[in-house]
Amino acid sequence: MAIKIIINPCSGRGRGRSSLKTIEQQFAEAGLDFDIELTSAAGEAIELAKEAVEADYSLVVAGGGDGTLNEVVTGILAAESPYPRLALIPVGTGNNLARALDIPLEAEGACQRIIKAEKVIKLDVAKVNDRYFLNSLGIGLNSQTVYNANQGFDNMTGSIVYMLAAVQALSDYESVELEIRLDSGELIEGAFLMMVIGNGKVYSRALDLIPDYSINDGLLDLCLIEEMSTPELIAKFPKFLATQHEDLAEVTMRKIKAAQIRVLNSDRFQVDGEVLTGEELEISILPQVLEMII
């Protein structure tokens, strides 16, 4: 079995690079046929993953965070099927998908999961325009938080980065104007604090915007939160912490297969922790298109 390991050395504020020796040692000691490539620029993992599919690698491993995994998946699906299996060594900052799938968050444990390959699942992949995502897409406060997290906090890692970035985003945030047409035909319009479309777990263990997510049910979860003042949000935040936000009048939840979205006063959105731009978004789901070792 030929294995391609694509590592973002800058992921997790350098955790990708510092984990390299451990990763090499684990796969070498297992006697596996593997090679490692390090990315040096944003988007490079897309091309490396596409080339790995075309070179008939049977397993492609992403070493990095949610953004690195996103690029690897995008590259795999840009090639012709059949697709190789996918795996993840989560050495990023947020590692939301790894948490959702209970993949060990330290390199050695994640490598052992991959080497043993005892559990393999079929995975839905969501698509927005020409990009794919495994975990979530966000517009509004969500995307501003990710933008802030990616721009600063160089000496920090983990969930604290996103907590501080969210506080920073709230200080000068303006609502986002959206027109959303769902596959059911329903039209939703208005000003929103944020919109999230989740395929996997959204946010941290302490804050589950989409508590009943499934990574392989062929559906996406839409969560819309209407605009509100900071005092209103603070007053209602306990509902979010208790996963009772669906009871709030300002929150709309839907199960969907597709959506068309127009962003009227911004061009920024995020997928899997990577900030992209676009004002018109076509969202869809590819049910169980990949196999992943977890």
TORPAKE-669847 format. One record per residue (C-alpha): residue number from 1; residue in three letters; x, y, z. Coordinates in nm, 2 decimals. Layout:
<atoms>
num	residuo	px	py	pz
NUM	ALA	X	Y	Z
...
</atoms>
This chain:
<atoms>
num	residuo	px	py	pz
1	MET	0.00	0.00	0.00
2	ALA	0.16	0.33	-0.12
3	ILE	0.09	0.62	0.13
4	LYS	0.13	0.99	0.05
5	ILE	0.16	1.21	0.36
6	ILE	0.11	1.58	0.30
7	ILE	0.21	1.80	0.60
8	ASN	0.16	2.17	0.65
9	PRO	0.47	2.25	0.86
10	CYS	0.31	2.58	0.97
11	SER	-0.01	2.43	1.10
12	GLY	-0.09	2.46	1.47
13	ARG	0.17	2.75	1.50
14	GLY	0.45	2.51	1.40
15	ARG	0.31	2.18	1.53
16	GLY	0.32	2.04	1.18
17	ARG	0.70	2.08	1.16
18	SER	0.77	1.97	1.52
19	SER	0.57	1.65	1.46
20	LEU	0.75	1.55	1.15
21	LYS	1.01	1.33	1.32
22	THR	0.74	1.14	1.51
23	ILE	0.54	1.08	1.20
24	GLU	0.84	0.96	1.00
25	GLN	0.94	0.72	1.28
26	GLN	0.59	0.58	1.33
27	PHE	0.54	0.49	0.96
28	ALA	0.90	0.36	0.92
29	GLU	0.88	0.13	1.22
30	ALA	0.56	-0.01	1.08
31	GLY	0.74	-0.10	0.76
32	LEU	0.50	0.09	0.54
33	ASP	0.57	0.22	0.19
34	PHE	0.52	0.60	0.24
35	ASP	0.66	0.93	0.14
36	ILE	0.62	1.28	0.29
37	GLU	0.58	1.61	0.12
38	LEU	0.57	1.94	0.30
39	THR	0.36	2.23	0.18
40	SER	0.52	2.58	0.14
41	ALA	0.23	2.79	0.04
42	ALA	-0.15	2.81	0.07
43	GLY	-0.33	2.59	-0.18
44	GLU	-0.03	2.37	-0.24
45	ALA	-0.18	2.07	-0.07
46	ILE	-0.46	2.07	-0.33
47	GLU	-0.21	2.00	-0.61
48	LEU	-0.01	1.75	-0.41
49	ALA	-0.33	1.55	-0.33
50	LYS	-0.45	1.56	-0.69
51	GLU	-0.11	1.43	-0.80
52	ALA	-0.12	1.16	-0.54
53	VAL	-0.45	1.03	-0.68
54	GLU	-0.31	1.04	-1.03
55	ALA	-0.01	0.85	-0.92
56	ASP	-0.23	0.57	-0.77
57	TYR	-0.15	0.62	-0.41
58	SER	-0.39	0.41	-0.21
59	LEU	-0.39	0.63	0.10
60	VAL	-0.35	1.01	0.13
61	VAL	-0.28	1.15	0.48
62	ALA	-0.33	1.51	0.57
63	GLY	-0.09	1.64	0.84
64	GLY	-0.23	1.97	0.97
65	GLY	-0.55	2.13	1.08
66	ASP	-0.90	2.15	0.93
67	GLY	-0.77	2.39	0.66
68	THR	-0.50	2.15	0.55
69	LEU	-0.75	1.86	0.54
70	ASN	-0.98	2.08	0.34
71	GLU	-0.71	2.13	0.07
72	VAL	-0.63	1.76	0.06
73	VAL	-0.99	1.67	0.01
74	THR	-1.03	1.93	-0.25
75	GLY	-0.73	1.80	-0.44
76	ILE	-0.85	1.44	-0.42
77	LEU	-1.19	1.52	-0.56
78	ALA	-1.04	1.73	-0.83
79	ALA	-0.90	1.41	-0.98
80	GLU	-1.08	1.12	-1.14
81	SER	-1.22	0.84	-0.93
82	PRO	-1.15	0.58	-0.79
83	TYR	-1.03	0.78	-0.49
84	PRO	-0.78	0.67	-0.23
85	ARG	-0.86	0.64	0.13
86	LEU	-0.82	0.95	0.34
87	ALA	-0.66	0.99	0.69
88	LEU	-0.57	1.28	0.92
89	ILE	-0.29	1.36	1.16
90	PRO	-0.44	1.66	1.34
91	VAL	-0.16	1.90	1.42
92	GLY	-0.36	2.22	1.36
93	THR	-0.51	2.48	1.58
94	GLY	-0.88	2.39	1.61
95	ASN	-0.89	2.03	1.48
96	ASN	-1.27	2.03	1.48
97	LEU	-1.31	1.73	1.26
98	ALA	-1.06	1.53	1.46
99	ARG	-1.26	1.61	1.77
100	ALA	-1.58	1.51	1.60
101	LEU	-1.45	1.18	1.49
102	ASP	-1.25	1.11	1.81
103	ILE	-0.92	1.10	1.63
104	PRO	-0.62	1.14	1.88
105	LEU	-0.50	1.50	1.89
106	GLU	-0.14	1.40	1.93
107	ALA	0.07	1.28	1.64
108	GLU	0.18	0.94	1.77
109	GLY	-0.17	0.83	1.86
110	ALA	-0.31	0.95	1.52
111	CYS	-0.04	0.77	1.33
112	GLN	-0.12	0.44	1.52
113	ARG	-0.48	0.47	1.42
114	ILE	-0.38	0.51	1.06
115	ILE	-0.13	0.22	1.07
116	LYS	-0.37	-0.02	1.23
117	ALA	-0.66	0.10	1.01
118	GLU	-0.91	-0.08	1.24
119	LYS	-1.20	0.16	1.17
120	VAL	-1.29	0.30	0.83
121	ILE	-1.60	0.51	0.76
122	LYS	-1.77	0.65	0.45
123	LEU	-1.76	1.02	0.45
124	ASP	-2.00	1.29	0.31
125	VAL	-1.82	1.59	0.15
126	ALA	-1.99	1.92	0.11
127	LYS	-1.92	2.15	-0.18
128	VAL	-1.93	2.53	-0.21
129	ASN	-1.88	2.66	-0.57
130	ASP	-1.55	2.49	-0.67
131	ARG	-1.43	2.41	-0.32
132	TYR	-1.51	2.12	-0.09
133	PHE	-1.55	2.11	0.29
134	LEU	-1.57	1.83	0.55
135	ASN	-1.67	2.03	0.86
136	SER	-1.84	2.36	0.81
137	LEU	-1.90	2.68	0.62
138	GLY	-1.96	3.00	0.80
139	ILE	-2.06	3.36	0.71
140	GLY	-2.08	3.65	0.94
141	LEU	-1.94	3.65	1.29
142	ASN	-1.81	3.30	1.23
143	SER	-1.59	3.40	0.93
144	GLN	-1.47	3.72	1.10
145	THR	-1.36	3.51	1.40
146	VAL	-1.17	3.27	1.17
147	TYR	-1.01	3.57	0.99
148	ASN	-0.90	3.72	1.32
149	ALA	-0.76	3.39	1.44
150	ASN	-0.56	3.34	1.13
151	GLN	-0.42	3.69	1.14
152	GLY	-0.29	3.70	1.50
153	PHE	-0.23	3.52	1.82
154	ASP	0.10	3.38	1.69
155	ASN	0.22	3.25	2.03
156	MET	-0.11	3.07	2.12
157	THR	-0.26	2.74	2.01
158	GLY	-0.58	2.55	2.06
159	SER	-0.94	2.67	2.13
160	ILE	-0.82	2.98	2.32
161	VAL	-0.72	3.13	1.99
162	TYR	-1.07	3.12	1.86
163	MET	-1.23	3.23	2.19
164	LEU	-1.01	3.55	2.19
165	ALA	-1.07	3.60	1.81
166	ALA	-1.45	3.58	1.87
167	VAL	-1.43	3.84	2.15
168	GLN	-1.22	4.06	1.91
169	ALA	-1.48	4.02	1.63
170	LEU	-1.77	4.11	1.85
171	SER	-1.62	4.45	1.94
172	ASP	-1.68	4.60	1.59
173	TYR	-1.90	4.34	1.42
174	GLU	-2.19	4.44	1.18
175	SER	-2.46	4.19	1.08
176	VAL	-2.45	4.02	0.74
177	GLU	-2.74	4.05	0.49
178	LEU	-2.83	3.72	0.33
179	GLU	-3.07	3.57	0.08
180	ILE	-3.09	3.19	0.11
181	ARG	-3.28	2.96	-0.11
182	LEU	-3.30	2.60	0.02
183	ASP	-3.35	2.29	-0.19
184	SER	-3.70	2.26	-0.04
185	GLY	-3.78	2.59	-0.21
186	GLU	-3.79	2.79	0.11
187	LEU	-3.65	3.14	0.09
188	ILE	-3.49	3.29	0.40
189	GLU	-3.39	3.66	0.40
190	GLY	-3.26	3.90	0.65
191	ALA	-2.98	4.04	0.87
192	PHE	-2.79	3.77	1.06
193	LEU	-2.53	3.75	1.33
194	MET	-2.40	3.44	1.15
195	MET	-2.49	3.15	0.93
196	VAL	-2.33	2.81	0.96
197	ILE	-2.37	2.51	0.74
198	GLY	-2.23	2.20	0.90
199	ASN	-2.14	1.86	0.77
200	GLY	-1.95	1.77	1.09
201	LYS	-1.92	1.91	1.44
202	VAL	-1.93	2.29	1.45
203	TYR	-1.74	2.47	1.73
204	SER	-1.60	2.33	2.04
205	ARG	-1.70	2.06	2.30
206	ALA	-1.84	2.34	2.51
207	LEU	-2.04	2.50	2.23
208	ASP	-2.23	2.28	1.99
209	LEU	-2.42	2.48	1.73
210	ILE	-2.53	2.16	1.55
211	PRO	-2.55	1.89	1.82
212	ASP	-2.71	1.62	1.61
213	TYR	-2.47	1.64	1.32
214	SER	-2.38	1.33	1.11
215	ILE	-2.08	1.31	0.88
216	ASN	-2.24	1.04	0.66
217	ASP	-2.62	1.10	0.65
218	GLY	-2.63	1.27	0.31
219	LEU	-2.75	1.59	0.47
220	LEU	-2.62	1.93	0.58
221	ASP	-2.73	2.12	0.89
222	LEU	-2.81	2.49	0.86
223	CYS	-2.80	2.71	1.16
224	LEU	-2.90	3.08	1.13
225	ILE	-2.87	3.33	1.41
226	GLU	-3.05	3.66	1.36
227	GLU	-2.87	3.99	1.44
228	MET	-2.88	4.10	1.80
229	SER	-2.70	4.34	2.02
230	THR	-2.40	4.24	2.22
231	PRO	-2.60	4.27	2.55
232	GLU	-2.88	4.05	2.40
233	LEU	-2.62	3.79	2.28
234	ILE	-2.46	3.79	2.63
235	ALA	-2.80	3.74	2.79
236	LYS	-2.89	3.45	2.57
237	PHE	-2.54	3.29	2.56
238	PRO	-2.63	3.04	2.84
239	LYS	-2.88	2.89	2.60
240	PHE	-2.60	2.82	2.35
241	LEU	-2.38	2.68	2.62
242	ALA	-2.66	2.45	2.73
243	THR	-2.73	2.34	2.37
244	GLN	-3.08	2.49	2.40
245	HIS	-3.04	2.76	2.13
246	GLU	-3.29	2.59	1.90
247	ASP	-3.55	2.72	2.15
248	LEU	-3.46	3.08	2.07
249	ALA	-3.67	3.28	1.83
250	GLU	-3.36	3.42	1.68
251	VAL	-3.23	3.08	1.57
252	THR	-3.34	2.89	1.26
253	MET	-3.23	2.53	1.21
254	ARG	-3.28	2.32	0.89
255	LYS	-3.17	1.99	0.74
256	ILE	-3.08	2.05	0.38
257	LYS	-2.92	1.89	0.08
258	ALA	-2.84	2.21	-0.12
259	ALA	-2.87	2.59	-0.09
260	GLN	-2.81	2.90	-0.30
261	ILE	-2.68	3.19	-0.10
262	ARG	-2.64	3.56	-0.18
263	VAL	-2.43	3.77	0.05
264	LEU	-2.54	4.13	0.00
265	ASN	-2.29	4.33	0.22
266	SER	-1.98	4.12	0.24
267	ASP	-1.77	3.88	0.03
268	ARG	-1.60	3.69	0.31
269	PHE	-1.68	3.34	0.42
270	GLN	-1.49	3.05	0.58
271	VAL	-1.47	2.68	0.50
272	ASP	-1.30	2.45	0.75
273	GLY	-1.10	2.74	0.90
274	GLU	-0.99	2.89	0.57
275	VAL	-1.12	3.23	0.47
276	LEU	-1.24	3.26	0.11
277	THR	-1.43	3.53	-0.08
278	GLY	-1.75	3.52	-0.28
279	GLU	-2.09	3.68	-0.29
280	GLU	-2.29	3.40	-0.46
281	LEU	-2.25	3.05	-0.31
282	GLU	-2.38	2.72	-0.45
283	ILE	-2.39	2.46	-0.17
284	SER	-2.44	2.09	-0.22
285	ILE	-2.35	1.75	-0.07
286	LEU	-2.17	1.45	-0.21
287	PRO	-2.30	1.16	0.00
288	GLN	-2.04	0.90	0.12
289	VAL	-1.79	0.99	-0.16
290	LEU	-1.47	0.91	0.04
291	GLU	-1.35	0.65	0.28
292	MET	-1.16	0.77	0.59
293	ILE	-0.95	0.58	0.84
294	ILE	-1.03	0.71	1.19
</atoms>
